[in-house]
Structures are given as structure tokens and as C-alpha cells.
Amino acid sequence: LPAWFREGLRFAPLAALVAVIAPDVLMKNGALIDTWRSPQLFAALAGMAYYAWRRGMFGTIVVGLSVLLLLRFGLAW
């Protein structure tokens, strides 16, 4: 394989992850979110903040899901 192609393959997992997660975070019912009161948005931000702080994948998932569940079921967003 050419070197440029191998270099591009390094970014494939990140691109696939963004392609799967971004629509769920930024869209609701097929349209872009129009309010800041989106539990998915806050959960994604909390997960990113935890990952930037600790660099742990399991903790990132736990923090993101905890914030999502708290906002969705605890505060009924």
C-alpha cells in the first residue's frame, strides 16, 4: 500500500466514531437541535471533559451515561 494510504488509515477509526456519534448528539427527530437543553449534548461534553482530564475510556463512558441518565430521567429533559 502507498504510504499516503497507510497514513490515512490511521484516521479511519476516529472518522467512523464521529460519523456514528455526531448525529445522535447534534440531531433530534432528523433535524439539528435548536435548544441548549439537550441531554445528549451535555453528556458528550461531560464525557469529553473527563477524557481530557483522565484519559480513561471506561470512565468517559460512565461519566457520559451518568450525565445523560441524570438529565433525562432525573430532571426530565
All heavy atoms as a GROMACS GRO file, in nm:
protein
  601
    1LEU      N    1   0.084  -0.119   0.000
    1LEU     CA    2   0.000   0.000   0.000
    1LEU      C    3   0.088   0.125   0.000
    1LEU      O    4   0.192   0.127   0.067
    1LEU     CB    5  -0.089   0.002   0.124
    1LEU     CG    6  -0.193  -0.108   0.138
    1LEU    CD1    7  -0.260  -0.098   0.272
    1LEU    CD2    8  -0.294  -0.097   0.028
    2PRO      N    9   0.045   0.228  -0.068
    2PRO     CA   10   0.123   0.352  -0.067
    2PRO      C   11   0.127   0.412   0.074
    2PRO      O   12   0.036   0.393   0.156
    2PRO     CB   13   0.046   0.445  -0.162
    2PRO     CG   14  -0.045   0.357  -0.239
    2PRO     CD   15  -0.069   0.235  -0.158
    3ALA      N   16   0.231   0.487   0.100
    3ALA     CA   17   0.250   0.546   0.232
    3ALA      C   18   0.136   0.643   0.266
    3ALA      O   19   0.090   0.646   0.381
    3ALA     CB   20   0.384   0.617   0.240
    4TRP      N   21   0.088   0.721   0.168
    4TRP     CA   22  -0.018   0.816   0.196
    4TRP      C   23  -0.148   0.744   0.234
    4TRP      O   24  -0.225   0.794   0.315
    4TRP     CB   25  -0.041   0.909   0.076
    4TRP     CG   26  -0.084   0.837  -0.051
    4TRP    CD1   27  -0.004   0.791  -0.150
    4TRP    CD2   28  -0.218   0.803  -0.088
    4TRP    NE1   29  -0.078   0.730  -0.248
    4TRP    CE2   30  -0.211   0.736  -0.212
    4TRP    CE3   31  -0.343   0.822  -0.029
    4TRP    CZ2   32  -0.323   0.688  -0.278
    4TRP    CZ3   33  -0.454   0.774  -0.096
    4TRP    CH2   34  -0.444   0.709  -0.218
    5PHE      N   35  -0.170   0.627   0.177
    5PHE     CA   36  -0.290   0.550   0.208
    5PHE      C   37  -0.282   0.491   0.349
    5PHE      O   38  -0.378   0.495   0.425
    5PHE     CB   39  -0.310   0.439   0.105
    5PHE     CG   40  -0.441   0.368   0.117
    5PHE    CD1   41  -0.558   0.429   0.076
    5PHE    CD2   42  -0.449   0.241   0.172
    5PHE    CE1   43  -0.680   0.364   0.087
    5PHE    CE2   44  -0.570   0.176   0.184
    5PHE     CZ   45  -0.686   0.239   0.141
    6ARG      N   46  -0.166   0.438   0.384
    6ARG     CA   47  -0.146   0.384   0.520
    6ARG      C   48  -0.161   0.494   0.624
    6ARG      O   49  -0.217   0.472   0.730
    6ARG     CB   50  -0.009   0.318   0.531
    6ARG     CG   51  -0.003   0.182   0.468
    6ARG     CD   52   0.126   0.116   0.506
    6ARG     NE   53   0.237   0.209   0.483
    6ARG     CZ   54   0.343   0.183   0.409
    6ARG    NH1   55   0.356   0.065   0.355
    6ARG    NH2   56   0.436   0.271   0.391
    7GLU      N   57  -0.110   0.612   0.592
    7GLU     CA   58  -0.122   0.726   0.684
    7GLU      C   59  -0.269   0.765   0.701
    7GLU      O   60  -0.314   0.795   0.810
    7GLU     CB   61  -0.042   0.845   0.631
    7GLU     CG   62  -0.039   0.963   0.721
    7GLU     CD   63   0.036   0.941   0.850
    7GLU    OE1   64   0.126   0.853   0.854
    7GLU    OE2   65   0.005   1.009   0.949
    8GLY      N   66  -0.345   0.764   0.595
    8GLY     CA   67  -0.487   0.796   0.602
    8GLY      C   68  -0.567   0.695   0.682
    8GLY      O   69  -0.666   0.729   0.747
    9LEU      N   70  -0.526   0.569   0.679
    9LEU     CA   71  -0.596   0.465   0.755
    9LEU      C   72  -0.584   0.485   0.906
    9LEU      O   73  -0.667   0.433   0.981
    9LEU     CB   74  -0.542   0.326   0.717
    9LEU     CG   75  -0.586   0.274   0.582
    9LEU    CD1   76  -0.520   0.140   0.554
    9LEU    CD2   77  -0.737   0.262   0.575
   10ARG      N   78  -0.485   0.558   0.949
   10ARG     CA   79  -0.473   0.586   1.092
   10ARG      C   80  -0.593   0.664   1.144
   10ARG      O   81  -0.628   0.654   1.261
   10ARG     CB   82  -0.347   0.668   1.120
   10ARG     CG   83  -0.221   0.589   1.108
   10ARG     CD   84  -0.099   0.668   1.151
   10ARG     NE   85  -0.128   0.763   1.256
   10ARG     CZ   86  -0.065   0.877   1.273
   10ARG    NH1   87   0.031   0.912   1.191
   10ARG    NH2   88  -0.096   0.958   1.372
   11PHE      N   89  -0.657   0.744   1.059
   11PHE     CA   90  -0.768   0.829   1.100
   11PHE      C   91  -0.904   0.764   1.077
   11PHE      O   92  -1.006   0.822   1.112
   11PHE     CB   93  -0.762   0.963   1.028
   11PHE     CG   94  -0.635   1.038   1.057
   11PHE    CD1   95  -0.532   1.041   0.965
   11PHE    CD2   96  -0.618   1.103   1.178
   11PHE    CE1   97  -0.415   1.110   0.992
   11PHE    CE2   98  -0.501   1.171   1.206
   11PHE     CZ   99  -0.400   1.174   1.114
   12ALA      N  100  -0.909   0.647   1.021
   12ALA     CA  101  -1.036   0.581   0.990
   12ALA      C  102  -1.119   0.552   1.115
   12ALA      O  103  -1.240   0.576   1.115
   12ALA     CB  104  -1.012   0.455   0.909
   13PRO      N  105  -1.061   0.499   1.223
   13PRO     CA  106  -1.145   0.474   1.342
   13PRO      C  107  -1.206   0.601   1.400
   13PRO      O  108  -1.323   0.601   1.439
   13PRO     CB  109  -1.047   0.409   1.442
   13PRO     CG  110  -0.940   0.352   1.358
   13PRO     CD  111  -0.927   0.444   1.241
   14LEU      N  112  -1.131   0.709   1.404
   14LEU     CA  113  -1.184   0.835   1.455
   14LEU      C  114  -1.296   0.887   1.365
   14LEU      O  115  -1.400   0.932   1.415
   14LEU     CB  116  -1.072   0.939   1.465
   14LEU     CG  117  -1.115   1.077   1.512
   14LEU    CD1  118  -1.175   1.070   1.651
   14LEU    CD2  119  -0.998   1.172   1.507
   15ALA      N  120  -1.278   0.878   1.236
   15ALA     CA  121  -1.381   0.923   1.143
   15ALA      C  122  -1.508   0.840   1.156
   15ALA      O  123  -1.619   0.894   1.153
   15ALA     CB  124  -1.329   0.916   0.999
   16ALA      N  125  -1.494   0.709   1.174
   16ALA     CA  126  -1.612   0.623   1.192
   16ALA      C  127  -1.683   0.655   1.323
   16ALA      O  128  -1.807   0.660   1.328
   16ALA     CB  129  -1.569   0.476   1.190
   17LEU      N  130  -1.608   0.680   1.428
   17LEU     CA  131  -1.669   0.714   1.557
   17LEU      C  132  -1.745   0.845   1.549
   17LEU      O  133  -1.858   0.855   1.598
   17LEU     CB  134  -1.560   0.722   1.664
   17LEU     CG  135  -1.605   0.744   1.807
   17LEU    CD1  136  -1.691   0.628   1.852
   17LEU    CD2  137  -1.485   0.760   1.897
   18VAL      N  138  -1.688   0.944   1.486
   18VAL     CA  139  -1.756   1.074   1.470
   18VAL      C  140  -1.881   1.057   1.385
   18VAL      O  141  -1.986   1.116   1.415
   18VAL     CB  142  -1.660   1.178   1.409
   18VAL    CG1  143  -1.734   1.303   1.366
   18VAL    CG2  144  -1.551   1.212   1.510
   19ALA      N  145  -1.874   0.976   1.281
   19ALA     CA  146  -1.990   0.955   1.193
   19ALA      C  147  -2.105   0.887   1.265
   19ALA      O  148  -2.221   0.910   1.233
   19ALA     CB  149  -1.949   0.872   1.072
   20VAL      N  150  -2.076   0.808   1.366
   20VAL     CA  151  -2.180   0.738   1.442
   20VAL      C  152  -2.234   0.826   1.554
   20VAL      O  153  -2.355   0.832   1.577
   20VAL     CB  154  -2.126   0.605   1.498
   20VAL    CG1  155  -2.222   0.544   1.596
   20VAL    CG2  156  -2.096   0.510   1.385
   21ILE      N  157  -2.148   0.897   1.624
   21ILE     CA  158  -2.188   0.970   1.743
   21ILE      C  159  -2.243   1.109   1.712
   21ILE      O  160  -2.340   1.153   1.775
   21ILE     CB  161  -2.070   0.979   1.842
   21ILE    CG1  162  -2.039   0.840   1.895
   21ILE    CG2  163  -2.100   1.073   1.957
   21ILE    CD1  164  -1.920   0.833   1.984
   22ALA      N  165  -2.185   1.180   1.618
   22ALA     CA  166  -2.226   1.319   1.591
   22ALA      C  167  -2.375   1.334   1.559
   22ALA      O  168  -2.439   1.423   1.614
   22ALA     CB  169  -2.141   1.378   1.479
   23PRO      N  170  -2.435   1.251   1.475
   23PRO     CA  171  -2.579   1.269   1.451
   23PRO      C  172  -2.664   1.248   1.576
   23PRO      O  173  -2.763   1.318   1.595
   23PRO     CB  174  -2.611   1.161   1.346
   23PRO     CG  175  -2.483   1.134   1.279
   23PRO     CD  176  -2.377   1.151   1.384
   24ASP      N  177  -2.624   1.156   1.663
   24ASP     CA  178  -2.702   1.134   1.784
   24ASP      C  179  -2.692   1.251   1.880
   24ASP      O  180  -2.786   1.284   1.950
   24ASP     CB  181  -2.656   1.005   1.853
   24ASP     CG  182  -2.747   0.966   1.967
   24ASP    OD1  183  -2.871   0.967   1.946
   24ASP    OD2  184  -2.697   0.936   2.077
   25VAL      N  185  -2.577   1.316   1.883
   25VAL     CA  186  -2.556   1.428   1.974
   25VAL      C  187  -2.617   1.557   1.919
   25VAL      O  188  -2.677   1.635   1.993
   25VAL     CB  189  -2.405   1.448   2.003
   25VAL    CG1  190  -2.380   1.576   2.081
   25VAL    CG2  191  -2.350   1.329   2.078
   26LEU      N  192  -2.605   1.580   1.792
   26LEU     CA  193  -2.643   1.708   1.733
   26LEU      C  194  -2.780   1.711   1.667
   26LEU      O  195  -2.825   1.819   1.626
   26LEU     CB  196  -2.538   1.750   1.630
   26LEU     CG  197  -2.397   1.768   1.685
   26LEU    CD1  198  -2.300   1.799   1.572
   26LEU    CD2  199  -2.393   1.875   1.791
   27MET      N  200  -2.847   1.596   1.656
   27MET     CA  201  -2.977   1.593   1.588
   27MET      C  202  -3.084   1.531   1.676
   27MET      O  203  -3.056   1.448   1.761
   27MET     CB  204  -2.966   1.515   1.458
   27MET     CG  205  -2.872   1.577   1.358
   27MET     SD  206  -2.862   1.485   1.206
   27MET     CE  207  -3.011   1.538   1.126
   28LYS      N  208  -3.208   1.575   1.653
   28LYS     CA  209  -3.323   1.517   1.721
   28LYS      C  210  -3.438   1.512   1.621
   28LYS      O  211  -3.471   1.614   1.559
   28LYS     CB  212  -3.362   1.602   1.842
   28LYS     CG  213  -3.472   1.542   1.924
   28LYS     CD  214  -3.495   1.621   2.050
   28LYS     CE  215  -3.598   1.550   2.134
   28LYS     NZ  216  -3.620   1.619   2.260
   29ASN      N  217  -3.495   1.397   1.602
   29ASN     CA  218  -3.605   1.376   1.506
   29ASN      C  219  -3.566   1.419   1.364
   29ASN      O  220  -3.646   1.477   1.292
   29ASN     CB  221  -3.731   1.449   1.551
   29ASN     CG  222  -3.783   1.397   1.682
   29ASN    OD1  223  -3.769   1.280   1.713
   29ASN    ND2  224  -3.842   1.485   1.761
   30GLY      N  225  -3.443   1.393   1.325
   30GLY     CA  226  -3.399   1.421   1.190
   30GLY      C  227  -3.362   1.565   1.161
   30GLY      O  228  -3.335   1.600   1.047
   31ALA      N  229  -3.360   1.651   1.261
   31ALA     CA  230  -3.322   1.791   1.242
   31ALA      C  231  -3.220   1.830   1.348
   31ALA      O  232  -3.212   1.768   1.454
   31ALA     CB  233  -3.445   1.881   1.252
   32LEU      N  234  -3.141   1.932   1.316
   32LEU     CA  235  -3.044   1.980   1.414
   32LEU      C  236  -3.114   2.029   1.540
   32LEU      O  237  -3.225   2.085   1.531
   32LEU     CB  238  -2.960   2.093   1.355
   32LEU     CG  239  -2.856   2.053   1.252
   32LEU    CD1  240  -2.791   2.177   1.193
   32LEU    CD2  241  -2.752   1.962   1.313
   33ILE      N  242  -3.050   2.011   1.654
   33ILE     CA  243  -3.111   2.058   1.779
   33ILE      C  244  -3.120   2.210   1.775
   33ILE      O  245  -3.034   2.278   1.718
   33ILE     CB  246  -3.032   2.010   1.903
   33ILE    CG1  247  -2.886   2.054   1.895
   33ILE    CG2  248  -3.043   1.862   1.921
   33ILE    CD1  249  -2.807   2.027   2.022
   34ASP      N  250  -3.226   2.263   1.833
   34ASP     CA  251  -3.246   2.407   1.830
   34ASP      C  252  -3.247   2.469   1.970
   34ASP      O  253  -3.286   2.583   1.987
   34ASP     CB  254  -3.376   2.440   1.757
   34ASP     CG  255  -3.496   2.372   1.821
   34ASP    OD1  256  -3.478   2.290   1.913
   34ASP    OD2  257  -3.609   2.402   1.778
   35THR      N  258  -3.205   2.391   2.068
   35THR     CA  259  -3.202   2.441   2.205
   35THR      C  260  -3.077   2.390   2.275
   35THR      O  261  -3.022   2.288   2.236
   35THR     CB  262  -3.328   2.398   2.282
   35THR    OG1  263  -3.321   2.449   2.415
   35THR    CG2  264  -3.340   2.247   2.288
   36TRP      N  265  -3.035   2.460   2.376
   36TRP     CA  266  -2.918   2.416   2.452
   36TRP      C  267  -2.956   2.307   2.551
   36TRP      O  268  -2.870   2.241   2.607
   36TRP     CB  269  -2.854   2.533   2.524
   36TRP     CG  270  -2.946   2.600   2.622
   36TRP    CD1  271  -3.032   2.702   2.596
   36TRP    CD2  272  -2.962   2.568   2.759
   36TRP    NE1  273  -3.102   2.734   2.708
   36TRP    CE2  274  -3.061   2.653   2.812
   36TRP    CE3  275  -2.905   2.475   2.844
   36TRP    CZ2  276  -3.102   2.649   2.944
   36TRP    CZ3  277  -2.946   2.471   2.976
   36TRP    CH2  278  -3.043   2.557   3.025
   37ARG      N  279  -3.086   2.284   2.574
   37ARG     CA  280  -3.132   2.182   2.670
   37ARG      C  281  -3.138   2.045   2.603
   37ARG      O  282  -3.244   1.986   2.591
   37ARG     CB  283  -3.269   2.219   2.724
   37ARG     CG  284  -3.264   2.333   2.823
   37ARG     CD  285  -3.395   2.352   2.890
   37ARG     NE  286  -3.434   2.228   2.960
   37ARG     CZ  287  -3.548   2.209   3.020
   37ARG    NH1  288  -3.638   2.304   3.018
   37ARG    NH2  289  -3.575   2.097   3.080
   38SER      N  290  -3.027   1.995   2.564
   38SER     CA  291  -3.017   1.863   2.504
   38SER      C  292  -2.933   1.775   2.596
   38SER      O  293  -2.814   1.802   2.616
   38SER     CB  294  -2.952   1.873   2.366
   38SER     OG  295  -2.924   1.744   2.318
   39PRO      N  296  -2.992   1.670   2.652
   39PRO     CA  297  -2.913   1.586   2.742
   39PRO      C  298  -2.796   1.518   2.671
   39PRO      O  299  -2.691   1.498   2.731
   39PRO     CB  300  -3.014   1.483   2.795
   39PRO     CG  301  -3.132   1.491   2.707
   39PRO     CD  302  -3.131   1.625   2.642
   40GLN      N  303  -2.812   1.486   2.543
   40GLN     CA  304  -2.702   1.424   2.469
   40GLN      C  305  -2.584   1.520   2.457
   40GLN      O  306  -2.468   1.478   2.467
   40GLN     CB  307  -2.747   1.382   2.328
   40GLN     CG  308  -2.849   1.273   2.326
   40GLN     CD  309  -2.990   1.326   2.321
   40GLN    OE1  310  -3.018   1.438   2.360
   40GLN    NE2  311  -3.081   1.245   2.271
   41LEU      N  312  -2.610   1.646   2.435
   41LEU     CA  313  -2.504   1.745   2.422
   41LEU      C  314  -2.426   1.757   2.553
   41LEU      O  315  -2.302   1.756   2.553
   41LEU     CB  316  -2.563   1.879   2.381
   41LEU     CG  317  -2.466   1.992   2.352
   41LEU    CD1  318  -2.373   1.954   2.239
   41LEU    CD2  319  -2.542   2.118   2.319
   42PHE      N  320  -2.496   1.768   2.664
   42PHE     CA  321  -2.428   1.779   2.794
   42PHE      C  322  -2.353   1.651   2.830
   42PHE      O  323  -2.245   1.657   2.887
   42PHE     CB  324  -2.528   1.815   2.904
   42PHE     CG  325  -2.563   1.961   2.905
   42PHE    CD1  326  -2.679   2.005   2.844
   42PHE    CD2  327  -2.480   2.053   2.965
   42PHE    CE1  328  -2.712   2.139   2.845
   42PHE    CE2  329  -2.511   2.187   2.966
   42PHE     CZ  330  -2.628   2.232   2.905
   43ALA      N  331  -2.410   1.537   2.795
   43ALA     CA  332  -2.342   1.410   2.824
   43ALA      C  333  -2.214   1.399   2.742
   43ALA      O  334  -2.109   1.355   2.793
   43ALA     CB  335  -2.435   1.293   2.794
   44ALA      N  336  -2.219   1.440   2.616
   44ALA     CA  337  -2.100   1.436   2.531
   44ALA      C  338  -1.993   1.531   2.584
   44ALA      O  339  -1.874   1.498   2.588
   44ALA     CB  340  -2.136   1.471   2.387
   45LEU      N  341  -2.033   1.650   2.626
   45LEU     CA  342  -1.938   1.746   2.681
   45LEU      C  343  -1.876   1.696   2.811
   45LEU      O  344  -1.755   1.711   2.833
   45LEU     CB  345  -2.006   1.881   2.703
   45LEU     CG  346  -2.045   1.957   2.576
   45LEU    CD1  347  -2.125   2.081   2.611
   45LEU    CD2  348  -1.923   1.992   2.495
   46ALA      N  349  -1.957   1.634   2.896
   46ALA     CA  350  -1.905   1.580   3.022
   46ALA      C  351  -1.808   1.465   2.994
   46ALA      O  352  -1.703   1.455   3.058
   46ALA     CB  353  -2.020   1.532   3.110
   47GLY      N  354  -1.842   1.379   2.899
   47GLY     CA  355  -1.753   1.270   2.862
   47GLY      C  356  -1.622   1.320   2.806
   47GLY      O  357  -1.515   1.269   2.840
   48MET      N  358  -1.628   1.422   2.720
   48MET     CA  359  -1.505   1.478   2.664
   48MET      C  360  -1.420   1.544   2.772
   48MET      O  361  -1.297   1.533   2.770
   48MET     CB  362  -1.538   1.580   2.554
   48MET     CG  363  -1.587   1.515   2.428
   48MET     SD  364  -1.603   1.626   2.286
   48MET     CE  365  -1.686   1.768   2.352
   49ALA      N  366  -1.484   1.612   2.867
   49ALA     CA  367  -1.409   1.675   2.975
   49ALA      C  368  -1.340   1.570   3.061
   49ALA      O  369  -1.223   1.586   3.098
   49ALA     CB  370  -1.502   1.760   3.060
   50TYR      N  371  -1.410   1.461   3.091
   50TYR     CA  372  -1.348   1.355   3.170
   50TYR      C  373  -1.231   1.292   3.094
   50TYR      O  374  -1.125   1.268   3.153
   50TYR     CB  375  -1.450   1.246   3.207
   50TYR     CG  376  -1.386   1.137   3.288
   50TYR    CD1  377  -1.375   1.149   3.425
   50TYR    CD2  378  -1.335   1.022   3.228
   50TYR    CE1  379  -1.314   1.049   3.501
   50TYR    CE2  380  -1.273   0.924   3.301
   50TYR     CZ  381  -1.264   0.937   3.438
   50TYR     OH  382  -1.202   0.840   3.511
   51TYR      N  383  -1.248   1.269   2.967
   51TYR     CA  384  -1.141   1.208   2.890
   51TYR      C  385  -1.019   1.300   2.882
   51TYR      O  386  -0.905   1.254   2.891
   51TYR     CB  387  -1.187   1.171   2.749
   51TYR     CG  388  -1.080   1.096   2.673
   51TYR    CD1  389  -1.060   0.961   2.697
   51TYR    CD2  390  -0.999   1.161   2.582
   51TYR    CE1  391  -0.960   0.892   2.631
   51TYR    CE2  392  -0.899   1.093   2.515
   51TYR     CZ  393  -0.881   0.958   2.540
   51TYR     OH  394  -0.781   0.890   2.476
   52ALA      N  395  -1.042   1.429   2.867
   52ALA     CA  396  -0.930   1.524   2.864
   52ALA      C  397  -0.858   1.527   2.998
   52ALA      O  398  -0.737   1.548   3.003
   52ALA     CB  399  -0.982   1.663   2.829
   53TRP      N  400  -0.931   1.503   3.106
   53TRP     CA  401  -0.872   1.506   3.240
   53TRP      C  402  -0.798   1.378   3.273
   53TRP      O  403  -0.684   1.380   3.319
   53TRP     CB  404  -0.982   1.535   3.342
   53TRP     CG  405  -0.939   1.535   3.484
   53TRP    CD1  406  -0.832   1.600   3.539
   53TRP    CD2  407  -1.002   1.467   3.591
   53TRP    NE1  408  -0.826   1.576   3.673
   53TRP    CE2  409  -0.930   1.494   3.709
   53TRP    CE3  410  -1.114   1.385   3.599
   53TRP    CZ2  411  -0.965   1.443   3.832
   53TRP    CZ3  412  -1.150   1.335   3.723
   53TRP    CH2  413  -1.076   1.364   3.837
   54ARG      N  414  -0.862   1.262   3.251
   54ARG     CA  415  -0.807   1.135   3.298
   54ARG      C  416  -0.758   1.040   3.189
   54ARG      O  417  -0.690   0.944   3.219
   54ARG     CB  418  -0.912   1.061   3.382
   54ARG     CG  419  -0.959   1.137   3.504
   54ARG     CD  420  -0.854   1.145   3.606
   54ARG     NE  421  -0.832   1.012   3.658
   54ARG     CZ  422  -0.756   0.982   3.759
   54ARG    NH1  423  -0.692   1.077   3.820
   54ARG    NH2  424  -0.741   0.859   3.800
   55ARG      N  425  -0.801   1.060   3.065
   55ARG     CA  426  -0.762   0.973   2.953
   55ARG      C  427  -0.806   0.828   2.971
   55ARG      O  428  -0.739   0.736   2.927
   55ARG     CB  429  -0.612   0.977   2.929
   55ARG     CG  430  -0.558   1.110   2.896
   55ARG     CD  431  -0.576   1.137   2.750
   55ARG     NE  432  -0.501   1.259   2.716
   55ARG     CZ  433  -0.550   1.351   2.637
   55ARG    NH1  434  -0.667   1.337   2.583
   55ARG    NH2  435  -0.480   1.458   2.610
   56GLY      N  436  -0.919   0.807   3.037
   56GLY     CA  437  -0.969   0.672   3.057
   56GLY      C  438  -1.098   0.649   2.981
   56GLY      O  439  -1.194   0.725   2.995
   57MET      N  440  -1.104   0.544   2.901
   57MET     CA  441  -1.220   0.516   2.819
   57MET      C  442  -1.340   0.473   2.903
   57MET      O  443  -1.452   0.518   2.881
   57MET     CB  444  -1.187   0.409   2.715
   57MET     CG  445  -1.295   0.391   2.612
   57MET     SD  446  -1.336   0.539   2.520
   57MET     CE  447  -1.186   0.570   2.435
   58PHE      N  448  -1.318   0.383   3.000
   58PHE     CA  449  -1.430   0.336   3.082
   58PHE      C  450  -1.492   0.450   3.163
   58PHE      O  451  -1.614   0.464   3.169
   58PHE     CB  452  -1.383   0.224   3.176
   58PHE     CG  453  -1.494   0.167   3.260
   58PHE    CD1  454  -1.592   0.090   3.202
   58PHE    CD2  455  -1.500   0.193   3.395
   58PHE    CE1  456  -1.695   0.039   3.278
   58PHE    CE2  457  -1.602   0.143   3.472
   58PHE     CZ  458  -1.700   0.065   3.415
   59GLY      N  459  -1.409   0.534   3.222
   59GLY     CA  460  -1.459   0.648   3.297
   59GLY      C  461  -1.535   0.746   3.210
   59GLY      O  462  -1.634   0.805   3.251
   60THR      N  463  -1.489   0.762   3.086
   60THR     CA  464  -1.557   0.850   2.992
   60THR      C  465  -1.699   0.800   2.965
   60THR      O  466  -1.795   0.878   2.965
   60THR     CB  467  -1.479   0.857   2.860
   60THR    OG1  468  -1.348   0.905   2.888
   60THR    CG2  469  -1.546   0.947   2.760
   61ILE      N  470  -1.713   0.670   2.946
   61ILE     CA  471  -1.844   0.611   2.921
   61ILE      C  472  -1.933   0.626   3.043
   61ILE      O  473  -2.050   0.664   3.033
   61ILE     CB  474  -1.830   0.464   2.879
   61ILE    CG1  475  -1.759   0.455   2.744
   61ILE    CG2  476  -1.965   0.394   2.874
   61ILE    CD1  477  -1.715   0.315   2.707
   62VAL      N  478  -1.879   0.598   3.161
   62VAL     CA  479  -1.957   0.608   3.285
   62VAL      C  480  -2.003   0.751   3.310
   62VAL      O  481  -2.119   0.775   3.343
   62VAL     CB  482  -1.875   0.553   3.405
   62VAL    CG1  483  -1.943   0.587   3.536
   62VAL    CG2  484  -1.854   0.404   3.391
   63VAL      N  485  -1.913   0.847   3.294
   63VAL     CA  486  -1.950   0.987   3.316
   63VAL      C  487  -2.054   1.033   3.215
   63VAL      O  488  -2.154   1.095   3.252
   63VAL     CB  489  -1.824   1.077   3.312
   63VAL    CG1  490  -1.861   1.224   3.304
   63VAL    CG2  491  -1.736   1.051   3.432
   64GLY      N  492  -2.033   1.003   3.088
   64GLY     CA  493  -2.128   1.044   2.986
   64GLY      C  494  -2.266   0.984   3.006
   64GLY      O  495  -2.368   1.053   3.000
   65LEU      N  496  -2.272   0.854   3.034
   65LEU     CA  497  -2.402   0.790   3.058
   65LEU      C  498  -2.467   0.838   3.186
   65LEU      O  499  -2.590   0.853   3.193
   65LEU     CB  500  -2.386   0.638   3.062
   65LEU     CG  501  -2.371   0.572   2.926
   65LEU    CD1  502  -2.345   0.422   2.941
   65LEU    CD2  503  -2.494   0.594   2.842
   66SER      N  504  -2.388   0.866   3.289
   66SER     CA  505  -2.443   0.916   3.414
   66SER      C  506  -2.508   1.053   3.394
   66SER      O  507  -2.619   1.077   3.442
   66SER     CB  508  -2.335   0.926   3.521
   66SER     OG  509  -2.280   0.800   3.549
   67VAL      N  510  -2.440   1.140   3.323
   67VAL     CA  511  -2.497   1.273   3.296
   67VAL      C  512  -2.622   1.260   3.210
   67VAL      O  513  -2.724   1.326   3.236
   67VAL     CB  514  -2.392   1.365   3.230
   67VAL    CG1  515  -2.454   1.493   3.178
   67VAL    CG2  516  -2.280   1.395   3.329
   68LEU      N  517  -2.618   1.175   3.110
   68LEU     CA  518  -2.734   1.156   3.024
   68LEU      C  519  -2.854   1.106   3.102
   68LEU      O  520  -2.965   1.158   3.091
   68LEU     CB  521  -2.700   1.058   2.910
   68LEU     CG  522  -2.814   1.029   2.813
   68LEU    CD1  523  -2.840   1.150   2.726
   68LEU    CD2  524  -2.781   0.910   2.727
   69LEU      N  525  -2.834   1.003   3.184
   69LEU     CA  526  -2.945   0.948   3.262
   69LEU      C  527  -2.996   1.046   3.367
   69LEU      O  528  -3.116   1.055   3.391
   69LEU     CB  529  -2.902   0.817   3.327
   69LEU     CG  530  -2.877   0.702   3.229
   69LEU    CD1  531  -2.822   0.581   3.303
   69LEU    CD2  532  -3.002   0.667   3.152
   70LEU      N  533  -2.905   1.120   3.429
   70LEU     CA  534  -2.947   1.219   3.528
   70LEU      C  535  -3.034   1.326   3.465
   70LEU      O  536  -3.139   1.362   3.518
   70LEU     CB  537  -2.824   1.283   3.594
   70LEU     CG  538  -2.854   1.398   3.689
   70LEU    CD1  539  -2.920   1.344   3.816
   70LEU    CD2  540  -2.729   1.473   3.723
   71LEU      N  541  -2.992   1.376   3.350
   71LEU     CA  542  -3.069   1.481   3.284
   71LEU      C  543  -3.200   1.428   3.226
   71LEU      O  544  -3.303   1.494   3.234
   71LEU     CB  545  -2.986   1.547   3.174
   71LEU     CG  546  -2.868   1.629   3.220
   71LEU    CD1  547  -2.787   1.678   3.101
   71LEU    CD2  548  -2.912   1.744   3.306
   72ARG      N  549  -3.196   1.310   3.167
   72ARG     CA  550  -3.314   1.257   3.102
   72ARG      C  551  -3.419   1.210   3.203
   72ARG      O  552  -3.538   1.242   3.190
   72ARG     CB  553  -3.278   1.144   3.008
   72ARG     CG  554  -3.399   1.098   2.928
   72ARG     CD  555  -3.364   1.011   2.816
   72ARG     NE  556  -3.306   1.093   2.708
   72ARG     CZ  557  -3.245   1.044   2.604
   72ARG    NH1  558  -3.233   0.915   2.590
   72ARG    NH2  559  -3.197   1.122   2.510
   73PHE      N  560  -3.378   1.134   3.303
   73PHE     CA  561  -3.474   1.078   3.397
   73PHE      C  562  -3.483   1.157   3.527
   73PHE      O  563  -3.589   1.166   3.585
   73PHE     CB  564  -3.440   0.932   3.427
   73PHE     CG  565  -3.448   0.844   3.305
   73PHE    CD1  566  -3.337   0.782   3.255
   73PHE    CD2  567  -3.568   0.829   3.238
   73PHE    CE1  568  -3.343   0.702   3.143
   73PHE    CE2  569  -3.577   0.751   3.124
   73PHE     CZ  570  -3.464   0.688   3.077
   74GLY      N  571  -3.371   1.212   3.572
   74GLY     CA  572  -3.371   1.288   3.697
   74GLY      C  573  -3.435   1.423   3.682
   74GLY      O  574  -3.514   1.467   3.766
   75LEU      N  575  -3.403   1.495   3.575
   75LEU     CA  576  -3.459   1.629   3.554
   75LEU      C  577  -3.564   1.633   3.445
   75LEU      O  578  -3.617   1.739   3.415
   75LEU     CB  579  -3.345   1.726   3.518
   75LEU     CG  580  -3.237   1.744   3.624
   75LEU    CD1  581  -3.128   1.839   3.574
   75LEU    CD2  582  -3.294   1.794   3.754
   76ALA      N  583  -3.592   1.518   3.383
   76ALA     CA  584  -3.697   1.503   3.280
   76ALA      C  585  -3.676   1.599   3.162
   76ALA      O  586  -3.768   1.664   3.115
   76ALA     CB  587  -3.836   1.522   3.341
   77TRP      N  588  -3.553   1.607   3.113
   77TRP     CA  589  -3.526   1.687   2.994
   77TRP      C  590  -3.572   1.613   2.874
   77TRP      O  591  -3.538   1.532   2.814
   77TRP     CB  592  -3.379   1.721   2.985
   77TRP     CG  593  -3.342   1.841   3.065
   77TRP    CD1  594  -3.412   1.897   3.166
   77TRP    CD2  595  -3.222   1.918   3.053
   77TRP    NE1  596  -3.345   2.004   3.216
   77TRP    CE2  597  -3.227   2.019   3.150
   77TRP    CE3  598  -3.113   1.909   2.972
   77TRP    CZ2  599  -3.128   2.112   3.165
   77TRP    CZ3  600  -3.013   2.001   2.989
   77TRP    CH2  601  -3.020   2.102   3.084
   0.00000   0.00000   0.00000
